Amino acid sequence: ADISGAVDFIEEKNRRANEKKYRIFDIIMAAIVRTFAQFPALNRFISGHEFWQRKELSFNFVIKTNYTEDAPERNVLVTFEPDMAFEEIAAVMRHSINSARHDEETPEEAIIKKLFKLPKPLRIGVIKLFQVLDSIGRYPKILRDVDGMHASAGIANLGSLGISEPALHHLYNHGTSSMFITFGSMARKRQLADDGNSSYSNVIDFSVTMDERIAEGYYFMKALNTFKSILEDPSVLEKRLIKETDT
């Protein structure tokens, strides 16, 4: 995707703030949130052989607490209101990432730690029970709220690791996430116009894995084109999304 417009948008925002307050990751997440808000079928999932429409808009990604080989990784589960504007989304991202890096223990880690304190036979039984409950749409809310596999989509920012080519990530059997989005680092790409003149654009490659059962191909295509158009012209994110039912 051509993100030259997104780069200009972020640079202008940072100039106004007199600091590097916003990142490319913020604008990508804002474009994802806005696309999901405009195409609610992307937020569907199948459980217990039935279609479900997810009520919340949430995304899961993994961060390193710091960039050293031995630093632990943490899941970050971020929830947004579908009509949020860019600066609101960026503020949620900043708070969530800072909390994950500095909090001693996440809710997910606390639950996992308690689970592994159980005797092995009991632990296996509890996990199997959770799997059954998940398959019939009765997964405990206390777990669902911290389980990244029950988010609207999984996100992998491989560019933060210096990887340019995004991997085609699989969907998980566990959980209800119907999409996984990965993207690599930004690169400069030479574009050749019809008149023979060339120019350079900032581009990022994306990879999207989806459960094709939740919507038809034409719907997915429209959603992806909308996502690309937002990155090309992020000015639409300056204001909150106005719903069709709003007056």
TILO-650788 format. One record per residue (C-alpha): residue number from 1; chain; x, y, z. Coordinates in nm, 3 decimals, decimal comma. Layout:
# TILO-650788
@pos: NUM | unit: A | xx: X | yy: Y | zz: Z
...
***
This chain:
# TILO-650788
@pos: 1 | unit: A | xx: 0,000 | yy: 0,000 | zz: 0,000
@pos: 2 | unit: A | xx: 0,117 | yy: 0,354 | zz: -0,078
@pos: 3 | unit: A | xx: 0,142 | yy: 0,531 | zz: 0,259
@pos: 4 | unit: A | xx: 0,303 | yy: 0,856 | zz: 0,141
@pos: 5 | unit: A | xx: -0,010 | yy: 1,043 | zz: 0,251
@pos: 6 | unit: A | xx: 0,004 | yy: 0,872 | zz: 0,590
@pos: 7 | unit: A | xx: 0,370 | yy: 0,967 | zz: 0,634
@pos: 8 | unit: A | xx: 0,292 | yy: 1,333 | zz: 0,554
@pos: 9 | unit: A | xx: -0,004 | yy: 1,319 | zz: 0,795
@pos: 10 | unit: A | xx: 0,209 | yy: 1,185 | zz: 1,082
@pos: 11 | unit: A | xx: 0,492 | yy: 1,429 | zz: 1,017
@pos: 12 | unit: A | xx: 0,249 | yy: 1,723 | zz: 1,025
@pos: 13 | unit: A | xx: 0,091 | yy: 1,595 | zz: 1,348
@pos: 14 | unit: A | xx: 0,433 | yy: 1,565 | zz: 1,510
@pos: 15 | unit: A | xx: 0,534 | yy: 1,913 | zz: 1,393
@pos: 16 | unit: A | xx: 0,228 | yy: 2,057 | zz: 1,563
@pos: 17 | unit: A | xx: 0,301 | yy: 1,861 | zz: 1,880
@pos: 18 | unit: A | xx: 0,672 | yy: 1,957 | zz: 1,872
@pos: 19 | unit: A | xx: 0,762 | yy: 1,595 | zz: 1,945
@pos: 20 | unit: A | xx: 0,750 | yy: 1,250 | zz: 1,788
@pos: 21 | unit: A | xx: 0,419 | yy: 1,178 | zz: 1,951
@pos: 22 | unit: A | xx: 0,261 | yy: 0,976 | zz: 1,669
@pos: 23 | unit: A | xx: 0,390 | yy: 0,678 | zz: 1,474
@pos: 24 | unit: A | xx: 0,308 | yy: 0,500 | zz: 1,150
@pos: 25 | unit: A | xx: 0,168 | yy: 0,215 | zz: 1,360
@pos: 26 | unit: A | xx: -0,089 | yy: 0,461 | zz: 1,500
@pos: 27 | unit: A | xx: -0,217 | yy: 0,560 | zz: 1,158
@pos: 28 | unit: A | xx: -0,228 | yy: 0,197 | zz: 1,041
@pos: 29 | unit: A | xx: -0,432 | yy: 0,099 | zz: 1,345
@pos: 30 | unit: A | xx: -0,661 | yy: 0,398 | zz: 1,294
@pos: 31 | unit: A | xx: -0,718 | yy: 0,292 | zz: 0,932
@pos: 32 | unit: A | xx: -0,795 | yy: -0,064 | zz: 1,048
@pos: 33 | unit: A | xx: -1,041 | yy: 0,060 | zz: 1,312
@pos: 34 | unit: A | xx: -1,218 | yy: 0,287 | zz: 1,063
@pos: 35 | unit: A | xx: -1,238 | yy: 0,007 | zz: 0,803
@pos: 36 | unit: A | xx: -1,389 | yy: -0,238 | zz: 1,053
@pos: 37 | unit: A | xx: -1,635 | yy: 0,031 | zz: 1,164
@pos: 38 | unit: A | xx: -1,749 | yy: 0,088 | zz: 0,807
@pos: 39 | unit: A | xx: -1,761 | yy: -0,282 | zz: 0,722
@pos: 40 | unit: A | xx: -1,913 | yy: -0,451 | zz: 1,030
@pos: 41 | unit: A | xx: -1,925 | yy: -0,796 | zz: 0,867
@pos: 42 | unit: A | xx: -1,546 | yy: -0,808 | zz: 0,915
@pos: 43 | unit: A | xx: -1,624 | yy: -0,828 | zz: 1,286
@pos: 44 | unit: A | xx: -1,823 | yy: -1,149 | zz: 1,256
@pos: 45 | unit: A | xx: -1,713 | yy: -1,493 | zz: 1,368
@pos: 46 | unit: A | xx: -1,841 | yy: -1,849 | zz: 1,362
@pos: 47 | unit: A | xx: -1,882 | yy: -2,046 | zz: 1,684
@pos: 48 | unit: A | xx: -2,091 | yy: -2,354 | zz: 1,753
@pos: 49 | unit: A | xx: -2,179 | yy: -2,375 | zz: 1,381
@pos: 50 | unit: A | xx: -2,351 | yy: -2,036 | zz: 1,400
@pos: 51 | unit: A | xx: -2,271 | yy: -1,683 | zz: 1,280
@pos: 52 | unit: A | xx: -2,212 | yy: -1,419 | zz: 1,548
@pos: 53 | unit: A | xx: -2,169 | yy: -1,042 | zz: 1,524
@pos: 54 | unit: A | xx: -1,908 | yy: -0,923 | zz: 1,772
@pos: 55 | unit: A | xx: -2,032 | yy: -0,635 | zz: 1,990
@pos: 56 | unit: A | xx: -1,693 | yy: -0,480 | zz: 2,064
@pos: 57 | unit: A | xx: -1,413 | yy: -0,369 | zz: 1,833
@pos: 58 | unit: A | xx: -1,084 | yy: -0,506 | zz: 1,963
@pos: 59 | unit: A | xx: -0,741 | yy: -0,599 | zz: 1,830
@pos: 60 | unit: A | xx: -0,456 | yy: -0,807 | zz: 1,968
@pos: 61 | unit: A | xx: -0,084 | yy: -0,767 | zz: 1,905
@pos: 62 | unit: A | xx: 0,238 | yy: -0,870 | zz: 2,074
@pos: 63 | unit: A | xx: 0,508 | yy: -0,630 | zz: 2,195
@pos: 64 | unit: A | xx: 0,855 | yy: -0,675 | zz: 2,341
@pos: 65 | unit: A | xx: 0,886 | yy: -0,503 | zz: 2,678
@pos: 66 | unit: A | xx: 1,220 | yy: -0,374 | zz: 2,545
@pos: 67 | unit: A | xx: 1,434 | yy: -0,451 | zz: 2,243
@pos: 68 | unit: A | xx: 1,669 | yy: -0,709 | zz: 2,390
@pos: 69 | unit: A | xx: 1,682 | yy: -1,078 | zz: 2,311
@pos: 70 | unit: A | xx: 1,587 | yy: -1,184 | zz: 2,664
@pos: 71 | unit: A | xx: 1,305 | yy: -0,932 | zz: 2,709
@pos: 72 | unit: A | xx: 0,964 | yy: -1,097 | zz: 2,755
@pos: 73 | unit: A | xx: 0,681 | yy: -1,059 | zz: 2,507
@pos: 74 | unit: A | xx: 0,335 | yy: -0,946 | zz: 2,610
@pos: 75 | unit: A | xx: -0,002 | yy: -0,961 | zz: 2,442
@pos: 76 | unit: A | xx: -0,177 | yy: -0,626 | zz: 2,413
@pos: 77 | unit: A | xx: -0,555 | yy: -0,639 | zz: 2,371
@pos: 78 | unit: A | xx: -0,688 | yy: -0,297 | zz: 2,272
@pos: 79 | unit: A | xx: -1,057 | yy: -0,202 | zz: 2,250
@pos: 80 | unit: A | xx: -1,188 | yy: 0,096 | zz: 2,053
@pos: 81 | unit: A | xx: -1,517 | yy: 0,273 | zz: 1,996
@pos: 82 | unit: A | xx: -1,599 | yy: 0,238 | zz: 1,625
@pos: 83 | unit: A | xx: -1,648 | yy: 0,612 | zz: 1,568
@pos: 84 | unit: A | xx: -1,313 | yy: 0,721 | zz: 1,720
@pos: 85 | unit: A | xx: -1,098 | yy: 0,977 | zz: 1,538
@pos: 86 | unit: A | xx: -0,723 | yy: 0,941 | zz: 1,485
@pos: 87 | unit: A | xx: -0,599 | yy: 1,122 | zz: 1,797
@pos: 88 | unit: A | xx: -0,835 | yy: 0,922 | zz: 2,019
@pos: 89 | unit: A | xx: -0,715 | yy: 0,594 | zz: 1,867
@pos: 90 | unit: A | xx: -0,349 | yy: 0,701 | zz: 1,903
@pos: 91 | unit: A | xx: -0,408 | yy: 0,789 | zz: 2,271
@pos: 92 | unit: A | xx: -0,558 | yy: 0,445 | zz: 2,339
@pos: 93 | unit: A | xx: -0,263 | yy: 0,279 | zz: 2,162
@pos: 94 | unit: A | xx: -0,008 | yy: 0,483 | zz: 2,357
@pos: 95 | unit: A | xx: -0,169 | yy: 0,407 | zz: 2,693
@pos: 96 | unit: A | xx: -0,207 | yy: 0,034 | zz: 2,617
@pos: 97 | unit: A | xx: 0,152 | yy: -0,011 | zz: 2,499
@pos: 98 | unit: A | xx: 0,300 | yy: 0,188 | zz: 2,788
@pos: 99 | unit: A | xx: 0,095 | yy: -0,011 | zz: 3,038
@pos: 100 | unit: A | xx: 0,203 | yy: -0,342 | zz: 2,887
@pos: 101 | unit: A | xx: 0,569 | yy: -0,240 | zz: 2,900
@pos: 102 | unit: A | xx: 0,567 | yy: -0,110 | zz: 3,256
@pos: 103 | unit: A | xx: 0,302 | yy: -0,305 | zz: 3,448
@pos: 104 | unit: A | xx: 0,448 | yy: -0,590 | zz: 3,649
@pos: 105 | unit: A | xx: 0,179 | yy: -0,841 | zz: 3,553
@pos: 106 | unit: A | xx: -0,101 | yy: -0,833 | zz: 3,297
@pos: 107 | unit: A | xx: -0,449 | yy: -0,977 | zz: 3,373
@pos: 108 | unit: A | xx: -0,381 | yy: -1,251 | zz: 3,117
@pos: 109 | unit: A | xx: -0,054 | yy: -1,346 | zz: 3,288
@pos: 110 | unit: A | xx: -0,225 | yy: -1,359 | zz: 3,628
@pos: 111 | unit: A | xx: -0,494 | yy: -1,597 | zz: 3,501
@pos: 112 | unit: A | xx: -0,241 | yy: -1,822 | zz: 3,327
@pos: 113 | unit: A | xx: -0,026 | yy: -1,830 | zz: 3,640
@pos: 114 | unit: A | xx: -0,325 | yy: -1,942 | zz: 3,850
@pos: 115 | unit: A | xx: -0,418 | yy: -2,205 | zz: 3,591
@pos: 116 | unit: A | xx: -0,069 | yy: -2,358 | zz: 3,594
@pos: 117 | unit: A | xx: -0,073 | yy: -2,382 | zz: 3,973
@pos: 118 | unit: A | xx: -0,348 | yy: -2,645 | zz: 3,942
@pos: 119 | unit: A | xx: -0,253 | yy: -3,016 | zz: 3,943
@pos: 120 | unit: A | xx: -0,190 | yy: -3,137 | zz: 3,589
@pos: 121 | unit: A | xx: -0,503 | yy: -3,359 | zz: 3,553
@pos: 122 | unit: A | xx: -0,725 | yy: -3,079 | zz: 3,684
@pos: 123 | unit: A | xx: -0,550 | yy: -2,824 | zz: 3,462
@pos: 124 | unit: A | xx: -0,609 | yy: -3,038 | zz: 3,151
@pos: 125 | unit: A | xx: -0,973 | yy: -3,082 | zz: 3,249
@pos: 126 | unit: A | xx: -1,023 | yy: -2,707 | zz: 3,296
@pos: 127 | unit: A | xx: -0,865 | yy: -2,632 | zz: 2,957
@pos: 128 | unit: A | xx: -1,089 | yy: -2,891 | zz: 2,785
@pos: 129 | unit: A | xx: -1,392 | yy: -2,741 | zz: 2,958
@pos: 130 | unit: A | xx: -1,296 | yy: -2,395 | zz: 2,831
@pos: 131 | unit: A | xx: -1,260 | yy: -2,537 | zz: 2,479
@pos: 132 | unit: A | xx: -1,610 | yy: -2,685 | zz: 2,495
@pos: 133 | unit: A | xx: -1,757 | yy: -2,361 | zz: 2,628
@pos: 134 | unit: A | xx: -1,576 | yy: -2,167 | zz: 2,355
@pos: 135 | unit: A | xx: -1,721 | yy: -2,394 | zz: 2,084
@pos: 136 | unit: A | xx: -2,078 | yy: -2,321 | zz: 2,197
@pos: 137 | unit: A | xx: -2,030 | yy: -1,949 | zz: 2,256
@pos: 138 | unit: A | xx: -2,019 | yy: -1,972 | zz: 2,637
@pos: 139 | unit: A | xx: -1,655 | yy: -1,885 | zz: 2,699
@pos: 140 | unit: A | xx: -1,626 | yy: -1,705 | zz: 3,038
@pos: 141 | unit: A | xx: -1,625 | yy: -1,328 | zz: 2,996
@pos: 142 | unit: A | xx: -1,341 | yy: -1,284 | zz: 3,246
@pos: 143 | unit: A | xx: -1,120 | yy: -1,489 | zz: 3,013
@pos: 144 | unit: A | xx: -1,256 | yy: -1,350 | zz: 2,688
@pos: 145 | unit: A | xx: -1,175 | yy: -0,995 | zz: 2,799
@pos: 146 | unit: A | xx: -0,804 | yy: -1,078 | zz: 2,831
@pos: 147 | unit: A | xx: -0,774 | yy: -1,350 | zz: 2,565
@pos: 148 | unit: A | xx: -0,622 | yy: -1,203 | zz: 2,250
@pos: 149 | unit: A | xx: -0,762 | yy: -1,490 | zz: 2,043
@pos: 150 | unit: A | xx: -1,112 | yy: -1,350 | zz: 2,098
@pos: 151 | unit: A | xx: -1,036 | yy: -1,013 | zz: 1,938
@pos: 152 | unit: A | xx: -1,176 | yy: -0,878 | zz: 1,612
@pos: 153 | unit: A | xx: -0,837 | yy: -0,943 | zz: 1,452
@pos: 154 | unit: A | xx: -0,479 | yy: -1,027 | zz: 1,534
@pos: 155 | unit: A | xx: -0,214 | yy: -0,772 | zz: 1,428
@pos: 156 | unit: A | xx: 0,158 | yy: -0,832 | zz: 1,372
@pos: 157 | unit: A | xx: 0,379 | yy: -0,527 | zz: 1,319
@pos: 158 | unit: A | xx: 0,680 | yy: -0,707 | zz: 1,172
@pos: 159 | unit: A | xx: 0,825 | yy: -0,375 | zz: 1,061
@pos: 160 | unit: A | xx: 0,913 | yy: -0,302 | zz: 1,425
@pos: 161 | unit: A | xx: 1,155 | yy: -0,597 | zz: 1,401
@pos: 162 | unit: A | xx: 1,305 | yy: -0,473 | zz: 1,076
@pos: 163 | unit: A | xx: 1,121 | yy: -0,731 | zz: 0,863
@pos: 164 | unit: A | xx: 1,011 | yy: -0,593 | zz: 0,528
@pos: 165 | unit: A | xx: 0,810 | yy: -0,888 | zz: 0,393
@pos: 166 | unit: A | xx: 0,495 | yy: -0,963 | zz: 0,598
@pos: 167 | unit: A | xx: 0,428 | yy: -1,328 | zz: 0,676
@pos: 168 | unit: A | xx: 0,099 | yy: -1,488 | zz: 0,580
@pos: 169 | unit: A | xx: -0,016 | yy: -1,570 | zz: 0,933
@pos: 170 | unit: A | xx: -0,256 | yy: -1,856 | zz: 1,003
@pos: 171 | unit: A | xx: -0,584 | yy: -1,825 | zz: 1,191
@pos: 172 | unit: A | xx: -0,604 | yy: -2,002 | zz: 1,525
@pos: 173 | unit: A | xx: -0,835 | yy: -2,292 | zz: 1,608
@pos: 174 | unit: A | xx: -0,872 | yy: -2,147 | zz: 1,955
@pos: 175 | unit: A | xx: -1,077 | yy: -1,830 | zz: 1,989
@pos: 176 | unit: A | xx: -1,301 | yy: -1,636 | zz: 1,755
@pos: 177 | unit: A | xx: -1,070 | yy: -1,404 | zz: 1,559
@pos: 178 | unit: A | xx: -1,168 | yy: -1,421 | zz: 1,192
@pos: 179 | unit: A | xx: -0,880 | yy: -1,212 | zz: 1,059
@pos: 180 | unit: A | xx: -0,504 | yy: -1,176 | zz: 1,103
@pos: 181 | unit: A | xx: -0,322 | yy: -0,876 | zz: 0,956
@pos: 182 | unit: A | xx: 0,056 | yy: -0,851 | zz: 0,925
@pos: 183 | unit: A | xx: 0,271 | yy: -0,575 | zz: 0,776
@pos: 184 | unit: A | xx: 0,639 | yy: -0,510 | zz: 0,724
@pos: 185 | unit: A | xx: 0,870 | yy: -0,212 | zz: 0,743
@pos: 186 | unit: A | xx: 0,832 | yy: 0,096 | zz: 0,525
@pos: 187 | unit: A | xx: 1,030 | yy: 0,113 | zz: 0,202
@pos: 188 | unit: A | xx: 1,084 | yy: 0,362 | zz: -0,078
@pos: 189 | unit: A | xx: 0,952 | yy: 0,242 | zz: -0,413
@pos: 190 | unit: A | xx: 1,017 | yy: 0,391 | zz: -0,757
@pos: 191 | unit: A | xx: 0,701 | yy: 0,464 | zz: -0,958
@pos: 192 | unit: A | xx: 0,710 | yy: 0,510 | zz: -1,336
@pos: 193 | unit: A | xx: 0,440 | yy: 0,734 | zz: -1,485
@pos: 194 | unit: A | xx: 0,289 | yy: 0,701 | zz: -1,833
@pos: 195 | unit: A | xx: 0,497 | yy: 0,997 | zz: -1,955
@pos: 196 | unit: A | xx: 0,819 | yy: 0,821 | zz: -1,855
@pos: 197 | unit: A | xx: 0,889 | yy: 1,035 | zz: -1,551
@pos: 198 | unit: A | xx: 0,962 | yy: 0,856 | zz: -1,225
@pos: 199 | unit: A | xx: 0,893 | yy: 0,938 | zz: -0,863
@pos: 200 | unit: A | xx: 0,931 | yy: 0,766 | zz: -0,529
@pos: 201 | unit: A | xx: 0,660 | yy: 0,664 | zz: -0,284
@pos: 202 | unit: A | xx: 0,660 | yy: 0,529 | zz: 0,070
@pos: 203 | unit: A | xx: 0,508 | yy: 0,181 | zz: 0,069
@pos: 204 | unit: A | xx: 0,431 | yy: -0,093 | zz: 0,321
@pos: 205 | unit: A | xx: 0,336 | yy: -0,446 | zz: 0,224
@pos: 206 | unit: A | xx: 0,039 | yy: -0,600 | zz: 0,404
@pos: 207 | unit: A | xx: -0,078 | yy: -0,957 | zz: 0,435
@pos: 208 | unit: A | xx: -0,434 | yy: -1,044 | zz: 0,540
@pos: 209 | unit: A | xx: -0,561 | yy: -1,388 | zz: 0,636
@pos: 210 | unit: A | xx: -0,938 | yy: -1,415 | zz: 0,679
@pos: 211 | unit: A | xx: -1,216 | yy: -1,662 | zz: 0,736
@pos: 212 | unit: A | xx: -1,390 | yy: -1,637 | zz: 0,399
@pos: 213 | unit: A | xx: -1,718 | yy: -1,764 | zz: 0,548
@pos: 214 | unit: A | xx: -1,801 | yy: -1,438 | zz: 0,729
@pos: 215 | unit: A | xx: -1,860 | yy: -1,236 | zz: 0,411
@pos: 216 | unit: A | xx: -1,840 | yy: -1,258 | zz: 0,032
@pos: 217 | unit: A | xx: -1,532 | yy: -1,175 | zz: -0,175
@pos: 218 | unit: A | xx: -1,675 | yy: -0,850 | zz: -0,314
@pos: 219 | unit: A | xx: -1,731 | yy: -0,725 | zz: 0,042
@pos: 220 | unit: A | xx: -1,372 | yy: -0,805 | zz: 0,137
@pos: 221 | unit: A | xx: -1,245 | yy: -0,630 | zz: -0,176
@pos: 222 | unit: A | xx: -1,440 | yy: -0,312 | zz: -0,094
@pos: 223 | unit: A | xx: -1,308 | yy: -0,319 | zz: 0,263
@pos: 224 | unit: A | xx: -0,946 | yy: -0,359 | zz: 0,150
@pos: 225 | unit: A | xx: -0,983 | yy: -0,079 | zz: -0,105
@pos: 226 | unit: A | xx: -1,127 | yy: 0,145 | zz: 0,167
@pos: 227 | unit: A | xx: -0,835 | yy: 0,061 | zz: 0,394
@pos: 228 | unit: A | xx: -0,586 | yy: 0,155 | zz: 0,118
@pos: 229 | unit: A | xx: -0,770 | yy: 0,479 | zz: 0,041
@pos: 230 | unit: A | xx: -0,759 | yy: 0,583 | zz: 0,409
@pos: 231 | unit: A | xx: -0,383 | yy: 0,531 | zz: 0,420
@pos: 232 | unit: A | xx: -0,346 | yy: 0,734 | zz: 0,101
@pos: 233 | unit: A | xx: -0,558 | yy: 1,019 | zz: 0,243
@pos: 234 | unit: A | xx: -0,584 | yy: 0,996 | zz: 0,625
@pos: 235 | unit: A | xx: -0,759 | yy: 1,333 | zz: 0,653
@pos: 236 | unit: A | xx: -1,088 | yy: 1,141 | zz: 0,688
@pos: 237 | unit: A | xx: -0,961 | yy: 1,028 | zz: 1,031
@pos: 238 | unit: A | xx: -0,944 | yy: 1,383 | zz: 1,166
@pos: 239 | unit: A | xx: -1,309 | yy: 1,364 | zz: 1,267
@pos: 240 | unit: A | xx: -1,518 | yy: 1,096 | zz: 1,430
@pos: 241 | unit: A | xx: -1,703 | yy: 0,861 | zz: 1,198
@pos: 242 | unit: A | xx: -2,058 | yy: 0,977 | zz: 1,130
@pos: 243 | unit: A | xx: -2,292 | yy: 0,681 | zz: 1,119
@pos: 244 | unit: A | xx: -2,569 | yy: 0,664 | zz: 0,862
@pos: 245 | unit: A | xx: -2,828 | yy: 0,663 | zz: 1,143
@pos: 246 | unit: A | xx: -2,681 | yy: 0,979 | zz: 1,300
@pos: 247 | unit: A | xx: -2,858 | yy: 1,307 | zz: 1,236
***
